Amino acid sequence: MKETIYHVKASTQYKRENKPDYGKERIEILYEDKDIVVIEKPTGLLSVPYPGSKSRTALDVLEKIMRKKGTYTATHRPFVVHRLDRDTSGVMMFALNEYIQKKIMGSWQKMVTGRIYHAVAENPGSRHEPLPDSGLIDDPLAQNAHHVGYVKNRADDNAKTVEARTNFKILLRGPTHSLFELELDTGKKNQIRAHLANRHYPLAGDENYRAKTDPFHRLCLHARTLEFIHPVTGQKMKFEQPEPEEWKAYVEKGDRHPDLPVWFKEVRNSRNFRKEVKLPEQKTINQSRGARKAARKMDFISRGKMNGR
């Protein structure tokens, strides 16, 4: 059998080498009863496994905790009901038996009354119109060959799309970045990231959507609030975990001369530099023929030319 080889993203490689808890991230259990468990997932930890992956997941960690406590059985164990992107932190829920999993997933839109995210996004350049203080983004989403969500912008793109609706509010406009509050009407893969990037507000730290800043060496997206009706008791429940405090301070101050993200450093380090490429806040780098090819692939989201997982 031929082994599948995944190209490691530059941001992932950086975390492997520099993140102290890489591969050892911990979850915090916020609530648990016989039917559900609510956790706070850290950035860098997969929610659940994907085919071919051997990485630790929040599901694995939760199972290990339950085994250690002696509460894990074949019928009483974590079941997936929704997911957060690997680099998104925040509140997440699991069912603790298969019946509750089916009940939650079958009534998710009615049962979940609020999902609020906070995010730090780069401001658009002067060529693009800024978003209003609040509104709705309802661009349909497609997926590329690597299952990354994007908004179609080319007439010859025949990819299938799904409905996606993101309500946004700009909590703070800084000189270079903005702090967003986002609430989902739908929960499609990469929905917030794709919607904001398409409106020229890529999230800070987002290699997939070619952000030009990476101030905290992580994706600046946090699932702050999960509000729902308990599937058994009918009780209204709300869990809220704030995003890192330094996000607001960063937005207020601005970042006029950001460090170059590691995914752009790959281009900068190419050999035979000839052409200059404009980067954040007037910083420039020379670019070789190979680097120019990389630059032409900046629209890799819609063409499916991703680096892999």
C-alpha positions as CSV (number, residue, x, y, z in Angstrom):
1,M,0.0,0.0,0.0
2,K,1.3,3.4,-1.0
3,E,1.9,5.7,2.0
4,T,0.3,9.1,1.9
5,I,2.8,11.9,2.6
6,Y,1.5,15.2,3.8
7,H,3.5,18.4,3.4
8,V,3.9,20.1,6.8
9,K,2.9,23.7,6.7
10,A,5.5,26.3,7.7
11,S,3.4,27.4,10.7
12,T,3.0,23.8,11.9
13,Q,6.8,23.2,11.7
14,Y,7.4,26.4,13.6
15,K,5.1,25.2,16.4
16,R,6.8,21.8,16.5
17,E,10.1,23.5,17.1
18,N,9.1,26.4,19.4
19,K,5.7,25.7,21.1
20,P,6.5,24.3,24.6
21,D,3.4,22.1,24.8
22,Y,3.3,21.0,21.2
23,G,1.7,17.6,21.0
24,K,0.9,17.7,24.8
25,E,-1.9,20.3,24.8
26,R,-4.4,19.9,27.7
27,I,-8.1,20.5,27.7
28,E,-10.1,22.0,30.6
29,I,-13.4,20.4,31.5
30,L,-15.9,23.1,32.1
31,Y,-19.0,20.9,32.8
32,E,-19.8,17.2,32.8
33,D,-22.9,15.1,33.6
34,K,-24.0,11.7,32.4
35,D,-25.0,12.9,29.0
36,I,-22.7,15.7,27.9
37,V,-19.3,17.2,28.6
38,V,-18.2,20.8,27.8
39,I,-14.5,21.6,27.4
40,E,-12.2,24.4,26.5
41,K,-10.0,23.2,23.7
42,P,-6.5,24.9,23.3
43,T,-5.2,26.1,20.0
44,G,-3.1,23.5,18.2
45,L,-5.1,20.5,19.2
46,L,-7.3,18.7,16.7
47,S,-10.9,18.3,17.7
48,V,-11.3,14.8,16.3
49,P,-9.2,12.5,14.1
50,Y,-9.3,12.7,10.3
51,P,-8.4,9.7,8.0
52,G,-4.7,8.9,8.1
53,S,-3.9,11.2,11.0
54,K,-2.1,9.9,14.1
55,S,-2.1,13.3,15.9
56,R,-3.6,13.7,19.4
57,T,-7.1,15.1,19.5
58,A,-9.4,16.6,22.1
59,L,-11.5,13.4,21.7
60,D,-8.4,11.3,22.6
61,V,-7.5,13.5,25.6
62,L,-11.1,13.4,26.9
63,E,-11.2,9.6,26.6
64,K,-7.9,9.3,28.5
65,I,-9.3,11.5,31.3
66,M,-12.4,9.4,31.6
67,R,-10.4,6.1,31.6
68,K,-8.2,7.5,34.4
69,K,-11.4,8.4,36.4
70,G,-12.9,5.0,35.7
71,T,-16.0,6.5,34.0
72,Y,-15.2,5.3,30.5
73,T,-17.2,2.4,29.1
74,A,-18.2,1.1,25.7
75,T,-21.5,3.0,25.9
76,H,-20.4,5.9,28.1
77,R,-17.7,7.7,26.2
78,P,-17.2,10.9,24.2
79,F,-19.1,11.2,20.9
80,V,-18.5,14.1,18.4
81,V,-21.3,16.6,17.9
82,H,-19.4,19.5,16.4
83,R,-15.8,20.6,15.7
84,L,-13.4,23.5,16.0
85,D,-10.5,24.0,13.6
86,R,-7.2,22.7,14.9
87,D,-5.8,26.2,15.5
88,T,-9.1,27.6,16.9
89,S,-9.4,27.6,20.7
90,G,-12.5,27.7,22.9
91,V,-15.6,26.1,24.1
92,M,-16.6,22.7,22.7
93,M,-19.2,20.1,23.6
94,F,-19.2,16.3,23.3
95,A,-22.1,13.8,23.9
96,L,-21.4,11.0,26.3
97,N,-23.5,8.3,24.7
98,E,-24.6,7.5,21.1
99,Y,-28.3,8.2,21.8
100,I,-27.5,11.8,22.9
101,Q,-25.1,12.3,20.0
102,K,-27.9,11.5,17.5
103,K,-30.3,13.7,19.4
104,I,-28.0,16.7,19.5
105,M,-26.9,16.4,15.9
106,G,-30.5,15.9,14.8
107,S,-31.6,19.1,16.5
108,W,-28.4,21.2,16.5
109,Q,-29.9,24.3,14.8
110,K,-32.8,24.4,17.3
111,M,-30.9,23.3,20.4
112,V,-27.9,25.6,20.0
113,T,-29.1,29.2,20.7
114,G,-25.7,30.9,20.5
115,R,-22.2,30.4,19.2
116,I,-20.0,33.5,19.6
117,Y,-16.4,33.8,18.4
118,H,-13.9,36.5,18.9
119,A,-11.1,37.1,16.3
120,V,-8.3,39.5,15.5
121,A,-8.3,40.3,11.8
122,E,-6.0,42.4,9.6
123,N,-7.5,45.6,8.3
124,P,-8.0,45.8,4.5
125,G,-5.7,48.0,2.5
126,S,-6.8,51.4,1.1
127,R,-8.0,49.8,-2.1
128,H,-10.7,47.9,-0.4
129,E,-13.9,49.2,1.3
130,P,-13.9,48.5,5.1
131,L,-16.8,46.5,6.6
132,P,-19.4,48.4,8.5
133,D,-19.6,48.2,12.3
134,S,-22.0,45.2,12.1
135,G,-23.7,43.1,9.5
136,L,-24.2,39.7,7.8
137,I,-21.8,37.9,5.5
138,D,-23.7,35.3,3.5
139,D,-21.3,34.3,0.7
140,P,-21.8,30.6,-0.2
141,L,-18.8,28.5,0.5
142,A,-17.0,25.9,-1.7
143,Q,-14.2,23.5,-0.7
144,N,-10.9,23.0,-2.5
145,A,-9.2,19.7,-3.1
146,H,-7.9,19.7,0.4
147,H,-11.3,20.4,2.0
148,V,-10.5,24.0,2.8
149,G,-13.4,26.4,2.6
150,Y,-13.4,29.4,0.3
151,V,-15.7,31.9,-1.5
152,K,-15.8,31.5,-5.3
153,N,-14.6,34.6,-7.1
154,R,-14.0,33.2,-10.6
155,A,-16.6,32.7,-13.3
156,D,-15.0,29.4,-14.4
157,D,-15.1,27.8,-10.9
158,N,-17.7,25.1,-11.0
159,A,-17.2,23.8,-7.4
160,K,-20.4,23.1,-5.5
161,T,-21.3,25.6,-2.8
162,V,-23.2,25.5,0.5
163,E,-25.1,28.2,2.2
164,A,-23.2,30.0,5.0
165,R,-24.1,32.9,7.2
166,T,-21.9,34.8,9.6
167,N,-23.1,37.7,11.7
168,F,-20.3,40.1,12.6
169,K,-19.7,43.1,14.9
170,I,-16.5,45.0,15.0
171,L,-15.8,45.5,18.7
172,L,-12.6,47.6,18.2
173,R,-10.9,49.1,15.2
174,G,-7.2,49.6,15.6
175,P,-4.7,51.2,13.3
176,T,-3.7,47.9,11.6
177,H,-6.1,45.2,13.0
178,S,-9.7,44.9,14.2
179,L,-11.3,42.8,17.0
180,F,-14.4,41.0,15.7
181,E,-17.3,39.3,17.4
182,L,-18.9,36.7,15.2
183,E,-22.0,34.6,15.5
184,L,-22.8,31.7,13.3
185,D,-26.2,31.0,11.7
186,T,-24.6,28.1,10.0
187,G,-21.5,26.1,11.0
188,K,-19.6,25.3,7.8
189,K,-15.9,24.3,7.7
190,N,-13.6,27.3,7.8
191,Q,-16.7,29.6,7.6
192,I,-15.4,32.6,9.6
193,R,-11.9,32.4,8.2
194,A,-13.1,32.2,4.6
195,H,-15.8,34.8,4.9
196,L,-13.5,37.4,6.5
197,A,-10.6,36.7,4.2
198,N,-12.9,37.2,1.2
199,R,-13.8,40.6,2.6
200,H,-10.1,41.4,2.9
201,Y,-9.9,40.8,6.6
202,P,-7.8,37.7,7.0
203,L,-7.4,36.5,10.5
204,A,-4.0,37.2,12.1
205,G,-1.9,34.0,12.2
206,D,-3.8,32.3,9.4
207,E,-1.4,30.7,7.0
208,N,-4.2,29.0,5.0
209,Y,-5.6,32.4,4.0
210,R,-2.2,34.1,3.7
211,A,-2.3,36.5,6.6
212,K,0.6,39.0,6.6
213,T,0.9,39.0,10.4
214,D,1.4,36.3,13.0
215,P,1.7,38.1,16.3
216,F,1.0,35.2,18.7
217,H,2.2,32.3,16.5
218,R,-1.4,31.0,16.4
219,L,-4.6,31.5,14.6
220,C,-6.4,34.5,16.3
221,L,-9.8,32.8,16.5
222,H,-11.5,31.8,19.7
223,A,-14.9,30.1,20.3
224,R,-15.9,32.3,23.3
225,T,-19.5,31.3,24.0
226,L,-21.6,28.2,23.5
227,E,-25.2,28.5,24.6
228,F,-27.7,25.7,24.2
229,I,-30.7,23.8,25.6
230,H,-29.7,20.7,27.5
231,P,-30.8,17.7,25.3
232,V,-32.2,15.8,28.3
233,T,-33.2,18.3,31.1
234,G,-34.2,21.1,28.8
235,Q,-32.2,23.5,30.9
236,K,-30.7,26.6,29.2
237,M,-27.0,26.5,29.5
238,K,-24.3,29.0,28.7
239,F,-20.5,28.6,28.8
240,E,-18.2,31.5,28.1
241,Q,-14.4,31.6,28.1
242,P,-12.7,34.8,27.1
243,E,-10.0,35.1,24.5
244,P,-6.4,35.9,25.5
245,E,-6.2,39.4,27.1
246,E,-3.3,40.5,24.9
247,W,-5.5,40.4,21.8
248,K,-7.3,43.6,22.7
249,A,-4.1,45.4,23.6
250,Y,-2.5,44.3,20.3
251,V,-5.4,45.7,18.3
252,E,-5.4,49.0,20.3
253,K,-1.7,49.6,19.8
254,G,-1.5,48.4,16.2
255,D,1.4,46.6,14.5
256,R,3.1,49.0,12.0
257,H,6.2,46.9,11.5
258,P,5.2,43.2,12.1
259,D,7.7,40.4,12.0
260,L,7.5,38.4,8.8
261,P,5.3,35.2,9.2
262,V,7.1,32.0,8.7
263,W,5.1,31.2,5.6
264,F,6.5,34.3,3.9
265,K,10.0,33.6,5.2
266,E,10.0,30.5,3.0
267,V,9.6,32.8,0.0
268,R,12.2,35.2,1.3
269,N,14.8,32.4,1.7
270,S,14.5,31.3,-1.9
271,R,17.7,31.4,-3.9
272,N,18.6,33.8,-6.8
273,F,16.6,36.8,-5.6
274,R,15.7,39.1,-8.4
275,K,12.3,40.7,-8.0
276,E,11.0,42.7,-5.0
277,V,7.6,41.7,-3.4
278,K,5.7,44.1,-1.2
279,L,5.0,42.7,2.3
280,P,3.4,44.1,5.4
281,E,3.9,47.8,6.1
282,Q,6.3,48.6,3.3
283,K,8.6,45.7,4.1
284,T,10.0,44.2,0.9
285,I,11.8,41.0,0.0
286,N,13.5,39.9,-3.2
287,Q,12.0,37.0,-5.0
288,S,13.5,34.3,-7.2
289,R,11.9,32.4,-10.1
290,G,10.7,29.7,-7.6
291,A,9.4,32.4,-5.2
292,R,7.6,34.1,-8.0
293,K,5.8,30.8,-8.7
294,A,4.8,30.7,-5.1
295,A,3.5,34.2,-5.2
296,R,1.4,33.3,-8.3
297,K,-0.2,30.6,-6.2
298,M,-1.5,33.1,-3.6
299,D,-5.0,32.2,-4.9
300,F,-4.4,28.6,-3.9
301,I,-7.6,28.5,-1.9
302,S,-9.9,28.6,-4.9
303,R,-7.5,26.5,-7.1
304,G,-7.1,23.8,-4.4
305,K,-3.3,24.3,-4.4
306,M,-3.0,23.9,-0.6
307,N,0.1,22.8,1.2
308,G,-1.8,20.0,2.8
309,R,-2.4,19.5,6.5
